[in-house]
């Protein structure tokens, strides 16, 4: 029994190291892509570049999670508090949208939909993460409600941005082609979508009576 426990701990440690290496590689690749001017094409008459960048990254990482053992095992065992707390970054981005609006550098429609919603989703991620680390009867409903609200917010943001791009109003979103906002397409938004999917999956897998 002790040998099996030791072997399991060794596998978990190796998995964690590999996952960390993968995450570092993703961040590095995202920085390169975000600084390569790819999103400039979305603002120059090719609006499809933006959704392809976002959903292409999201689906690629999702496929890696599904097919690669270390990341799949980590995803099935990680404390959800960590992935949920990642969403606190949405406070900074939401506030930056409102700041850009105050300077006249962003679409008012986008800023007023994305700014307050992202700030709320990021702030509420803190109590949701606390709930995820507890086993009281209200923990699961609290995490589920936050996940539904925060996912609805990010989907609204995506739809708004795409509607502006495809209606020829890309100039009002020019900031998306500059760091740190260009990281949204290649890292932040895909990670947000994937962690929402992870939370739903884990809640479903651990549902009462399963």
Beta strands, then each sheet from edge to edge (+ up, - down):
end
